[in-house]
Amino acid sequence: MQPTITIPLADYEALIADNKQLNEKLTQVLFQLAEFQRMIFGTKSERFTSTVPLPSAPTLFDIPGSGVLLEPLTTKQITVTVPVKKKNEGHPGRKPLPAHLTREVTILEPSESTEGMTVIGQDITEVLDYTPGKLIVRQFIRPKYARAKGSGIVTAELPEMPITRGMAGSGLLTQLIISKFIDSQPIYRQIEIFKREGIELSPATVAGWIEGTATLLEPLYNLLVKLVLAAYYLQVDETRLQVLDRKEKGKSTRGWIWAYHAPLLRLVMFDYAEGRGKENPAHHLKHFKGFLQTDGYAVYDGFGMLPGVTLASCWAHSRREIFESKDYDLPRAEYVLKEIGRLYELERMIKTLSAAERYAQRQEISVPILNNLHIWMQQAFTEVLPQSPIGKALAYSLKRWNRLMTYTTAGELEIDSNLVENAIRPIAMGRKNYLFAGSHESAKRMAMLYSLLGSCKKNGIEPFSWLKKTIELLPSWPANRLNELLPNYKTQEN
């Protein structure tokens, strides 16, 4: 017979508590391990397909793990007309090549004699081809004329150049900037390409050209900054950028590019700061009034206490937290992801509607979904370990719930801050190639150029043509008409 061991009640309860704590830590460590494995070996996609069969509309909260049951949510159905392709319609064929491309025409005559024949039509076949970019030299020849009786010499004035006494034309300056800040081509690689054309350029020369171009564009950038910060709806985010440390050779320091996106103006403004503290947004947003949409970074929290500022959170970040916990509590995570999916489905359907119509649809459909989801999350949070992956994910949304609801209060607002994250993407791609900025001053110029080129993308403008024309016009352009050179000029309100 096994001996009986008597344990005091207090010790038993302590053991139970210790066991619970150890289980919680184990779950947390396993979650972190899986995250590291996913970061190294796995996909970054957050695509989610529900495994819960939905043959009919179930009770909203009828899933395992929750004791809360509510009545099914009834929402208005939105009818969307989708054109149906007829069976006898064939493949539409290739899209026509853009009309602005230069055509080199070659006329092919039949091998047999066509004498006495009548032309009744022609077949046109277009082949898209490519010729590598070529450097050209523009010569400006100015004849000198001597005035009568030796009273002086007359010559024509040189046209204004983008860079005074510089030998780089607007097309070359534009190519250098577009290649680096849109195509992520480091300067040293571009220099190697020019060498194949027999042109040797030093990095210092090219850096000076880019600096001169940025100086020329600075008044336009300052106007863009003024317009963006005067908007009443901003999305703000930040991303890191390594910068060479001039004090210690071979070493770099981490700086930050801050992004301020005005969705309604279709303008994005980047600014460089040496730190990630609140100093940069505090400086730019000291007079801001309106809606400020951000991710969960704590620096932004204080702005919600400023008069006239309403914070809005990002549903994409909340969804990400839930998605990353699904391997540890699939039923709960799956349910939340499905409900968030319903919110996004509505957003896709009302994307082209007016702000007033979007507001009405959100009030009628999204708000009831959100209210019920909030109740479910509060109940579910009491049933899980706070430090478990699902517990942390639920806490992330519950802590920011009022801000997550903000987008439903105005039709102009977006459900998430993906637009500003998309604007930052070229910077993230670029730093993988050029790795760092040469100095803090260089990082500021990068922010300026990314602002103007990013705003081109927001307005669907081809950046090379816009930048080349702008560089050519700016030296003599009147200051009171600078707004006409901005990428969003055609969309500006009268």
Secondary structure, 3 states (H helix, E strand, C coil): CCCCCCCCHHHHHHHHHHHHHHHHHHHHHHHHHHHHHHHHHCCCCCCCCCCCCCCCCCCCCCCCCCCCCCCCCCCCCCCCCCCCCCCCCCCCCCCCCCCCCCCCCCCCCCCCCCCCCCCCCCCCCCCCCCCCCCCCCCCCCCCCEECHHHCCEECCCCCCCCCCCCCCCHHHHHHHHHHHHCCCCCHHHHHHHHHCCCCCCCHHHHHHHHHHHHHHHHHHHHHHHHHHHHCCEEEEEEEEEEEECCCCCCCEEEEEEEEEEECCCCEEEEEEECCCCCHHHHHHCCCCCEEEECCCCHHHHHHHHCCCEEEECCHHHHHHHHHCCCCCCHHHHHHHHHHHHHHHHHHHHCCCCCHHHHHHHHHHHHHHHHHHHHHHHHHHHCCCCCCCHHHHHHHHHHHCHHHHHHHHHCCCCCCCCHHHHHHHHHHHHHHHHHCCECCHHHHHHHHHHHHHHHHHHHCCCCHHHHHHHHHHHHHHCCHHHHHHHCCCHHHCCC
